[in-house]
């Protein structure tokens, strides 16, 4: 049987070997990530008249901070207004699009961070990064962080965008570590079952449907009109759209119309409700009021009053 002193020596040697192995693994991981940082910029800054408004997807997870601008964010079966100082996390291969509001005259400004989780796995394979790893592995569906929670992160995004190399990587890991501890403040961008991912061909067809709707929502759009855009019969189109968005085309069209009406009620307060109804594609005020309340849970007058109270 080994003596107590011998066992202590063995333990000391073992701990030393563990430390050396750990250093070697960390050094290898850092070397790999250095190569990745050299190959991939991680960030993209948009300072443009408007966002690139095409429905698209990519293999990287995307983190976007809206510094300036507003409009419509579409992702999968979710349509919602976006505003400045909001953060969005878009899952890998999730079809999405930021569409700038038509009345924006001074452009948009956003910082996007793109990263392929598979490339960073080895760097995060240490106990210190367990929260980060869990957060990235359980994104599942895309999420939004409201302005009230995201303002503290503004400088972190700017810092990541303004640094380079290993400094950028470390700033990025710190950001993800911070976000991983705020999981209760994220809002899922799905109200139901997350939809299946689109193929590239399906994404192009859906994009054509969306673009046509954005351009013509104020007009009378018949089922035959929109089905022709997708090169389908009306019956086939209804099944196709419901399958890929989990909502009917009429529901989608009404969401776009009411979102535009909400902006007009606030920004064009001199306009009457009836004029706004007709400008957004509704043929009568009664139908407009009914759809408005169904989508926003408020009447147009209640919506204006609530918005003014927030301001």
C-alpha positions as CSV (number, residue, x, y, z in Angstrom):
1,X,0.0,0.0,0.0
2,X,1.3,3.5,-0.9
3,X,2.3,5.8,1.9
4,X,0.5,9.0,2.5
5,X,3.5,11.0,1.3
6,X,3.6,9.0,-1.9
7,X,-0.1,9.6,-2.6
8,X,0.4,13.3,-2.1
9,X,3.2,13.3,-4.6
10,X,1.1,11.3,-7.1
11,X,-1.8,13.8,-6.6
12,X,0.5,16.7,-7.2
13,X,1.9,15.1,-10.4
14,X,-1.6,14.4,-11.6
15,X,-2.8,17.9,-10.9
16,X,0.2,19.2,-12.8
17,X,-0.6,17.0,-15.8
18,X,-4.2,18.2,-15.7
19,X,-3.1,21.8,-15.8
20,X,-0.7,21.2,-18.6
21,X,-3.4,19.3,-20.6
22,X,-5.9,22.1,-19.9
23,X,-3.4,24.8,-21.1
24,X,-2.7,22.7,-24.2
25,X,-6.4,22.4,-25.0
26,X,-7.0,26.1,-24.4
27,X,-4.0,27.1,-26.5
28,X,-5.3,24.9,-29.3
29,X,-8.8,26.3,-29.0
30,X,-7.5,29.9,-29.1
31,X,-5.4,29.1,-32.1
32,X,-8.4,27.8,-33.9
33,X,-10.5,30.8,-33.0
34,X,-7.7,33.2,-34.0
35,X,-7.8,31.5,-37.4
36,X,-11.6,31.9,-37.5
37,X,-11.4,35.6,-36.5
38,X,-8.9,36.2,-39.3
39,X,-11.2,34.4,-41.8
40,X,-14.5,35.9,-40.6
41,X,-15.1,39.5,-39.6
42,X,-18.0,38.5,-37.2
43,X,-19.6,41.9,-37.6
44,X,-21.4,44.0,-40.3
45,X,-22.4,47.6,-39.8
46,X,-25.3,48.9,-41.9
47,X,-25.5,52.7,-42.3
48,X,-27.8,52.9,-45.3
49,X,-30.9,54.6,-46.6
50,X,-32.8,51.4,-45.9
51,X,-32.3,47.7,-45.0
52,X,-31.7,45.1,-47.8
53,X,-35.4,44.1,-47.8
54,X,-35.3,40.6,-49.3
55,X,-36.4,37.5,-47.5
56,X,-33.2,35.5,-46.9
57,X,-31.4,33.1,-44.6
58,X,-27.8,32.0,-43.7
59,X,-26.1,29.3,-41.8
60,X,-24.8,31.7,-39.1
61,X,-26.7,32.8,-36.0
62,X,-27.3,36.6,-36.2
63,X,-27.4,39.2,-33.4
64,X,-28.7,42.6,-34.6
65,X,-28.8,45.8,-32.6
66,X,-31.0,48.5,-34.2
67,X,-29.2,51.8,-33.5
68,X,-31.5,53.9,-35.7
69,X,-34.6,53.3,-37.8
70,X,-37.9,51.4,-37.6
71,X,-40.0,49.3,-39.9
72,X,-41.3,45.7,-40.2
73,X,-39.4,42.6,-39.1
74,X,-40.5,39.4,-40.7
75,X,-39.2,36.0,-39.6
76,X,-40.8,32.7,-40.3
77,X,-44.5,33.2,-39.4
78,X,-43.9,36.3,-37.3
79,X,-44.5,39.9,-38.5
80,X,-43.8,42.8,-36.1
81,X,-42.7,46.4,-36.0
82,X,-39.1,47.0,-35.0
83,X,-37.7,50.2,-33.5
84,X,-34.4,51.5,-32.5
85,X,-32.5,50.1,-29.4
86,X,-34.1,46.7,-29.9
87,X,-31.9,43.5,-30.2
88,X,-32.9,40.5,-32.3
89,X,-31.3,37.1,-32.3
90,X,-32.0,35.2,-35.5
91,X,-31.4,31.4,-35.4
92,X,-29.3,29.7,-38.1
93,X,-31.1,29.1,-41.4
94,X,-34.2,31.1,-40.2
95,X,-35.7,33.0,-43.2
96,X,-36.1,36.7,-42.2
97,X,-36.2,40.3,-43.5
98,X,-35.9,43.8,-42.0
99,X,-38.1,46.2,-44.1
100,X,-37.5,49.9,-43.4
101,X,-40.6,52.0,-42.9
102,X,-41.5,54.0,-46.0
103,X,-41.5,57.4,-44.2
104,X,-37.9,57.0,-42.9
105,X,-35.9,59.8,-44.5
106,X,-32.6,59.8,-42.6
107,X,-31.7,56.2,-43.1
108,X,-31.0,53.3,-40.8
109,X,-28.1,52.2,-38.6
110,X,-27.6,48.7,-37.3
111,X,-24.8,46.4,-36.1
112,X,-25.1,42.7,-37.0
113,X,-23.0,40.0,-35.4
114,X,-22.8,36.7,-37.4
115,X,-21.3,33.5,-35.9
116,X,-21.4,29.8,-36.7
117,X,-21.8,28.1,-33.4
118,X,-20.1,24.9,-34.7
119,X,-16.9,26.9,-35.3
120,X,-16.7,28.1,-31.7
121,X,-17.6,24.9,-29.9
122,X,-14.0,24.0,-29.0
123,X,-13.3,27.5,-27.6
124,X,-16.4,27.2,-25.3
125,X,-15.7,23.7,-24.1
126,X,-14.6,24.8,-20.6
127,X,-16.6,25.0,-17.3
128,X,-16.3,28.8,-17.3
129,X,-18.4,28.9,-20.5
130,X,-21.2,26.5,-19.5
131,X,-23.9,29.3,-19.4
132,X,-22.8,30.6,-22.8
133,X,-22.7,27.1,-24.3
134,X,-26.1,26.3,-22.9
135,X,-27.6,29.6,-24.2
136,X,-26.2,29.0,-27.7
137,X,-27.3,25.4,-27.9
138,X,-30.8,26.1,-26.7
139,X,-31.7,29.2,-28.8
140,X,-34.3,27.0,-30.7
141,X,-36.3,29.9,-31.9
142,X,-35.4,33.5,-32.7
143,X,-35.9,36.1,-30.0
144,X,-36.2,39.8,-29.3
145,X,-34.8,41.9,-26.4
146,X,-36.9,45.1,-25.8
147,X,-35.3,48.5,-25.6
148,X,-35.8,48.8,-21.9
149,X,-33.4,45.9,-21.4
150,X,-31.1,46.4,-24.4
151,X,-29.8,49.9,-23.8
152,X,-27.1,48.7,-21.4
153,X,-25.7,46.6,-24.2
154,X,-25.4,49.3,-26.8
155,X,-21.8,50.1,-26.0
156,X,-20.9,46.3,-26.0
157,X,-22.1,46.1,-29.6
158,X,-20.2,49.2,-30.6
159,X,-17.1,47.9,-28.9
160,X,-17.3,44.6,-30.7
161,X,-17.7,46.4,-34.0
162,X,-14.8,48.8,-33.4
163,X,-12.2,46.2,-32.3
164,X,-10.5,43.5,-34.2
165,X,-8.8,40.1,-33.8
166,X,-8.7,38.4,-30.4
167,X,-10.0,41.6,-28.7
168,X,-13.2,41.4,-30.8
169,X,-13.6,37.7,-30.0
170,X,-13.2,38.2,-26.2
171,X,-15.7,41.2,-26.3
172,X,-18.1,38.9,-28.2
173,X,-17.8,36.1,-25.6
174,X,-18.5,38.6,-22.8
175,X,-21.6,39.8,-24.7
176,X,-22.9,36.3,-25.1
177,X,-22.1,35.6,-21.5
178,X,-24.1,38.6,-20.4
179,X,-27.1,37.7,-22.7
180,X,-27.1,34.1,-21.4
181,X,-27.9,35.5,-17.9
182,X,-30.9,37.5,-19.2
183,X,-32.9,34.6,-20.7
184,X,-36.0,35.7,-18.8
185,X,-36.0,39.0,-20.6
186,X,-36.0,37.6,-24.1
187,X,-39.3,37.4,-26.0
188,X,-39.8,34.5,-28.4
189,X,-40.7,35.6,-31.9
190,X,-43.2,32.8,-32.2
191,X,-46.6,32.5,-30.7
192,X,-47.1,28.9,-31.7
193,X,-45.1,26.0,-33.1
194,X,-41.9,27.1,-34.8
195,X,-42.3,26.4,-38.5
196,X,-40.0,24.2,-40.5
197,X,-37.1,25.8,-42.4
198,X,-37.6,26.9,-46.0
199,X,-35.6,25.5,-48.9
200,X,-33.8,28.2,-51.0
201,X,-36.4,27.8,-53.8
202,X,-39.3,28.2,-51.3
203,X,-37.6,31.2,-49.8
204,X,-37.4,32.9,-53.2
205,X,-41.1,32.3,-53.9
206,X,-42.2,33.5,-50.4
207,X,-40.0,36.6,-50.9
208,X,-41.9,37.4,-54.2
209,X,-45.2,37.0,-52.3
210,X,-44.0,39.3,-49.5
211,X,-42.6,41.9,-51.8
212,X,-45.7,42.1,-53.8
213,X,-47.8,42.5,-50.6
214,X,-45.6,45.3,-49.3
215,X,-45.9,47.2,-52.6
216,X,-49.7,46.7,-53.1
217,X,-51.2,46.3,-49.6
218,X,-53.2,49.6,-50.1
219,X,-54.8,48.1,-53.3
220,X,-57.5,45.5,-53.6
221,X,-55.5,42.2,-53.8
222,X,-57.6,39.3,-55.0
223,X,-56.7,35.7,-54.4
224,X,-56.2,35.3,-58.1
225,X,-53.7,38.3,-58.1
226,X,-51.4,36.9,-55.4
227,X,-51.7,33.3,-56.6
228,X,-50.4,34.5,-60.0
229,X,-47.4,36.1,-58.4
230,X,-46.5,32.6,-57.0
231,X,-47.3,31.0,-60.3
232,X,-50.0,28.8,-58.7
233,X,-53.7,28.2,-58.8
234,X,-55.7,30.0,-56.0
235,X,-56.4,26.7,-54.3
236,X,-52.8,25.5,-54.5
237,X,-51.6,28.9,-53.3
238,X,-53.8,28.9,-50.2
239,X,-52.5,25.5,-49.1
240,X,-48.9,26.5,-49.9
241,X,-49.0,29.8,-47.9
242,X,-50.7,28.2,-44.9
243,X,-48.2,25.3,-44.9
244,X,-45.2,27.6,-44.9
245,X,-46.4,30.5,-42.7
246,X,-49.0,28.7,-40.5
247,X,-51.4,31.5,-41.3
248,X,-53.8,32.3,-44.2
249,X,-52.8,35.0,-46.7
250,X,-55.7,37.2,-45.6
251,X,-54.4,37.1,-42.0
252,X,-50.9,38.0,-43.2
253,X,-52.2,40.8,-45.5
254,X,-54.3,42.3,-42.7
255,X,-51.3,42.2,-40.3
256,X,-49.3,44.3,-42.9
257,X,-52.2,46.7,-43.4
258,X,-52.9,47.2,-39.7
259,X,-49.2,47.7,-38.9
260,X,-49.1,50.5,-41.5
261,X,-52.4,51.9,-40.1
262,X,-50.8,52.0,-36.6
263,X,-47.9,54.1,-38.0
264,X,-50.3,56.5,-39.8
265,X,-52.5,57.0,-36.7
266,X,-49.5,58.2,-34.8
267,X,-47.4,59.9,-37.5
268,X,-50.3,61.4,-39.5
269,X,-52.6,62.4,-36.7
270,X,-54.5,64.9,-39.0
271,X,-55.7,62.0,-41.1
272,X,-59.2,60.7,-40.3
273,X,-59.7,57.0,-39.4
274,X,-61.7,56.6,-42.6
275,X,-59.0,58.0,-44.8
276,X,-56.4,55.7,-43.1
277,X,-58.7,52.7,-43.6
278,X,-59.0,53.3,-47.3
279,X,-55.3,54.1,-47.7
280,X,-54.4,50.7,-46.1
281,X,-56.6,48.7,-48.4
282,X,-59.9,48.4,-46.4
283,X,-63.1,49.1,-48.3
284,X,-65.1,50.4,-45.3
285,X,-64.4,51.7,-41.8
286,X,-66.5,49.1,-40.0
287,X,-64.3,46.3,-41.4
288,X,-61.2,48.3,-40.6
289,X,-62.2,48.8,-37.0
290,X,-63.1,45.1,-36.6
291,X,-59.7,43.9,-38.0
292,X,-57.8,46.6,-36.1
293,X,-59.2,45.5,-32.8
294,X,-58.7,41.8,-33.6
295,X,-55.0,42.3,-34.2
296,X,-54.1,45.0,-31.7
297,X,-56.8,44.2,-29.0
298,X,-57.6,48.0,-29.1
299,X,-59.8,50.3,-31.1
300,X,-58.0,52.9,-33.3
301,X,-58.9,55.6,-30.7
302,X,-57.7,53.5,-27.8
303,X,-54.5,52.7,-29.6
304,X,-53.7,56.4,-30.1
305,X,-54.5,57.2,-26.5
306,X,-52.3,54.4,-25.2
307,X,-49.4,55.5,-27.4
308,X,-49.7,59.1,-26.2
309,X,-49.7,57.9,-22.6
310,X,-46.5,56.0,-23.2
311,X,-44.9,59.1,-24.7
